[in-house]
Amino acid sequence: MNDTQIKHFRVMLNTMRVAISEQDDVAHDSQKTVQLDQQSVGRLSRMDAMQQQAMAKATQARRGQQSLRIIAAFSRMDEGEFGYCTECGEDIPLKRLELDPTLATCVSCASG
């Protein structure tokens, strides 16, 4: 992989990192403790609020995992290992990295 391609993927990863950070900022309020709304009395409204809170926390966890994959991809770039499968050492196709630059394995190793 040449320097131009590495720079391209670095920009993609930075863009992904910024987007995750912005999503975290927007979603912060939806993860707060559920308060009973006195105007909407009943268990259904509280259950709905708790379900929304659980979904927000699950989404946050997925963003956290994506952030870790981005950090790992930057680390592989710094070590000169980006674009190579961490399992078998073969090149990861550029089209696969274009879809998700955080991927660390080739298709063969990813499929088991």
Backbone as numpy.savetxt, mean C-alpha at the origin, in Angstrom:
# Nx Ny Nz CAx CAy CAz Cx Cy Cz
18.60 -3.25 -15.50 17.75 -2.08 -15.50 18.65 -0.85 -15.50
18.33 0.09 -16.38 19.19 1.28 -16.48 18.74 2.39 -15.52
19.55 3.44 -15.43 19.28 4.53 -14.49 17.97 5.25 -14.78
17.63 5.40 -16.05 16.38 6.07 -16.43 15.18 5.28 -15.92
15.24 3.98 -16.06 14.14 3.13 -15.57 14.04 3.19 -14.05
15.18 3.16 -13.38 15.18 3.26 -11.92 14.56 4.58 -11.48
14.95 5.67 -12.14 14.38 6.99 -11.80 12.88 7.00 -12.00
12.43 6.39 -13.10 10.99 6.31 -13.38 10.26 5.58 -12.25
10.79 4.46 -11.82 10.14 3.70 -10.74 10.25 4.43 -9.41
11.32 5.17 -9.20 11.46 5.98 -7.98 10.35 7.03 -7.92
10.08 7.67 -9.07 9.00 8.66 -9.13 7.66 7.99 -8.85
7.43 6.82 -9.44 6.18 6.10 -9.20 6.00 5.77 -7.72
7.07 5.29 -7.10 7.00 4.94 -5.68 6.77 6.16 -4.81
7.43 7.28 -5.13 7.21 8.52 -4.38 5.76 8.98 -4.51
5.21 8.88 -5.71 3.82 9.26 -5.94 2.88 8.39 -5.11
3.17 7.10 -5.07 2.36 6.18 -4.27 2.45 6.53 -2.79
3.66 6.86 -2.33 3.86 7.20 -0.91 3.08 8.46 -0.54
3.11 9.47 -1.40 2.37 10.71 -1.14 0.87 10.44 -1.12
0.39 9.64 -2.05 -1.04 9.32 -2.10 -1.49 8.60 -0.83
-0.68 7.68 -0.35 -1.02 6.96 0.89 -1.06 7.93 2.07
-0.11 8.83 2.11 -0.07 9.82 3.20 -1.31 10.71 3.16
-1.71 11.13 1.97 -2.90 11.98 1.84 -4.15 11.20 2.25
-4.23 9.93 1.86 -5.38 9.11 2.24 -5.43 8.93 3.75
-4.29 8.77 4.38 -4.23 8.64 5.83 -4.79 9.90 6.50
-4.40 11.06 5.98 -4.87 12.32 6.56 -6.38 12.45 6.44
-6.93 12.07 5.30 -8.37 12.19 5.07 -9.14 11.19 5.94
-8.63 9.99 6.09 -9.34 8.92 6.77 -9.15 8.93 8.28
-8.33 9.81 8.79 -8.01 9.81 10.22 -9.27 9.87 11.09
-10.21 10.73 10.77 -11.41 10.91 11.59 -12.31 9.69 11.61
-12.31 8.90 10.55 -13.22 7.75 10.49 -12.76 6.60 11.37
-11.58 6.70 11.96 -11.07 5.63 12.82 -11.25 5.93 14.30
-11.80 7.08 14.60 -11.98 7.45 16.00 -13.04 6.58 16.66
-13.06 6.60 17.98 -14.03 5.84 18.75 -15.45 6.25 18.36
-16.29 5.24 18.20 -17.68 5.49 17.81 -18.43 6.13 18.96
-19.07 7.24 18.68 -19.90 7.93 19.67 -21.37 7.71 19.33
-22.18 7.51 20.32 -23.61 7.32 20.11 -24.24 8.65 19.73
-24.87 8.67 18.58 -25.56 9.87 18.11 -26.94 9.91 18.76
-27.19 10.90 19.58 -28.46 10.99 20.31 -29.64 11.23 19.37
-29.39 11.74 18.19 -30.46 11.98 17.23 -30.88 10.69 16.53
-29.96 9.75 16.37 -30.25 8.47 15.70 -30.23 7.37 16.75
-31.31 7.23 17.45 -31.38 6.26 18.53 -31.56 4.86 17.93
-30.85 3.91 18.51 -31.04 2.53 18.09 -29.73 1.82 17.86
-29.83 0.50 17.93 -28.63 -0.32 17.76 -28.13 -0.29 16.33
-29.04 -0.17 15.35 -28.61 -0.22 13.96 -27.67 0.93 13.60
-27.97 2.13 14.09 -27.10 3.25 13.78 -25.72 3.07 14.43
-25.69 2.54 15.65 -24.42 2.29 16.32 -23.66 1.18 15.62
-24.35 0.11 15.21 -23.70 -1.00 14.50 -23.14 -0.52 13.16
-23.89 0.34 12.50 -23.42 0.88 11.23 -22.15 1.70 11.44
-22.14 2.52 12.48 -20.97 3.33 12.78 -19.77 2.45 13.14
-20.02 1.38 13.88 -18.93 0.48 14.25 -18.40 -0.27 13.02
-19.30 -0.64 12.11 -18.86 -1.31 10.89 -18.01 -0.37 10.05
-18.42 0.88 9.93 -17.64 1.86 9.18 -16.27 2.06 9.82
-16.22 2.07 11.14 -14.95 2.22 11.84 -14.05 1.01 11.57
-14.62 -0.18 11.60 -13.83 -1.40 11.34 -13.29 -1.40 9.91
-14.12 -0.96 8.97 -13.66 -0.89 7.58 -12.55 0.14 7.43
-12.65 1.26 8.13 -11.61 2.28 8.07 -10.30 1.75 8.65
-10.39 0.99 9.72 -9.17 0.42 10.32 -8.54 -0.62 9.41
-9.36 -1.42 8.74 -8.83 -2.42 7.80 -8.16 -1.74 6.61
-8.76 -0.68 6.14 -8.17 0.08 5.03 -6.85 0.69 5.46
-6.79 1.20 6.68 -5.55 1.76 7.22 -4.46 0.69 7.29
-4.85 -0.51 7.70 -3.87 -1.61 7.78 -3.33 -1.94 6.38
-4.19 -1.94 5.37 -3.73 -2.19 3.99 -2.78 -1.09 3.53
-3.10 0.15 3.88 -2.19 1.25 3.51 -0.85 1.10 4.23
-0.89 0.64 5.46 0.36 0.41 6.20 1.21 -0.66 5.53
0.58 -1.74 5.10 1.32 -2.80 4.38 1.89 -2.27 3.08
1.11 -1.46 2.36 1.60 -0.88 1.10 2.80 0.03 1.37
2.74 0.79 2.45 3.87 1.66 2.82 5.13 0.84 3.08
4.97 -0.29 3.76 6.12 -1.16 4.02 6.69 -1.73 2.71
5.81 -2.06 1.76 6.29 -2.57 0.47 7.03 -1.47 -0.31
6.57 -0.23 -0.18 7.25 0.89 -0.84 8.64 1.08 -0.24
8.74 1.05 1.07 10.03 1.19 1.74 10.98 0.07 1.31
10.45 -1.15 1.22 11.27 -2.29 0.79 11.74 -2.12 -0.64
10.89 -1.57 -1.51 11.28 -1.33 -2.90 12.40 -0.29 -2.98
12.29 0.78 -2.19 13.37 1.78 -2.15 14.66 1.14 -1.64
14.55 0.28 -0.66 15.73 -0.40 -0.13 16.39 -1.27 -1.21
15.56 -2.00 -1.97 16.12 -2.81 -3.05 16.79 -1.94 -4.10
16.24 -0.75 -4.35 16.87 0.18 -5.30 18.24 0.60 -4.80
18.30 0.96 -3.52 19.56 1.42 -2.94 20.62 0.33 -2.95
20.19 -0.93 -2.84 21.12 -2.06 -2.83 21.43 -2.58 -4.23
20.78 -2.00 -5.26 20.99 -2.46 -6.62 20.27 -3.75 -6.94
19.27 -4.11 -6.15 18.54 -5.36 -6.32 17.15 -5.16 -6.90
16.76 -3.91 -7.16 15.42 -3.64 -7.66 15.27 -4.21 -9.07
14.15 -4.87 -9.32 13.90 -5.45 -10.63 14.30 -6.91 -10.73
14.87 -7.43 -9.66 15.25 -8.85 -9.61 14.38 -9.55 -8.57
13.95 -10.74 -8.89 13.12 -11.54 -8.00 13.90 -11.87 -6.73
13.26 -11.65 -5.59 13.93 -11.95 -4.32 13.99 -13.44 -4.04
13.21 -14.23 -4.77 13.20 -15.68 -4.58 14.24 -16.38 -5.46
14.17 -16.11 -6.78 15.02 -16.86 -7.71 16.14 -16.01 -8.33
16.06 -14.68 -8.19 17.09 -13.81 -8.73 16.92 -13.42 -10.19
15.89 -13.94 -10.84 15.64 -13.60 -12.24 15.06 -12.19 -12.36
15.17 -11.61 -13.57 14.58 -10.29 -13.81 13.06 -10.35 -13.66
12.50 -9.32 -13.04 11.05 -9.15 -13.01 10.70 -8.34 -14.26
9.77 -8.81 -15.08 9.44 -8.07 -16.30 9.01 -6.63 -16.01
9.44 -5.71 -16.87 9.13 -4.29 -16.68 7.62 -4.06 -16.65
6.87 -4.78 -17.46 5.42 -4.60 -17.46 4.82 -4.94 -16.10
5.37 -5.94 -15.45 4.90 -6.32 -14.11 5.22 -5.20 -13.12
6.41 -4.64 -13.21 6.79 -3.54 -12.31 6.00 -2.27 -12.61
5.61 -2.07 -13.88 4.79 -0.91 -14.22 3.43 -1.00 -13.53
2.90 -2.20 -13.41 1.62 -2.38 -12.73 1.75 -2.13 -11.23
2.84 -2.62 -10.65 3.07 -2.43 -9.22 4.58 -2.48 -8.94
5.21 -1.33 -8.79 6.67 -1.30 -8.58 7.11 -1.83 -7.22
6.16 -2.17 -6.35 6.54 -2.72 -5.05 6.71 -4.23 -5.09
6.39 -4.86 -6.22 6.48 -6.31 -6.31 7.93 -6.76 -6.21
8.14 -7.82 -5.46 9.50 -8.30 -5.22 9.78 -9.65 -5.86
8.76 -10.26 -6.48 8.93 -11.58 -7.06 8.44 -11.61 -8.50
9.01 -12.54 -9.25 8.57 -12.77 -10.63 7.24 -13.53 -10.58
6.60 -13.67 -11.74 5.31 -14.34 -11.81 5.44 -15.80 -11.35
6.49 -16.49 -11.78 6.66 -17.90 -11.42 6.75 -18.09 -9.91
7.56 -17.29 -9.26 7.73 -17.42 -7.80 6.48 -16.95 -7.05
5.80 -15.94 -7.57 4.60 -15.43 -6.92 3.46 -16.44 -6.97
3.43 -17.24 -8.04 2.35 -18.21 -8.18 2.63 -19.50 -7.42
3.81 -19.62 -6.88 4.10 -20.74 -6.01 4.86 -21.79 -6.72
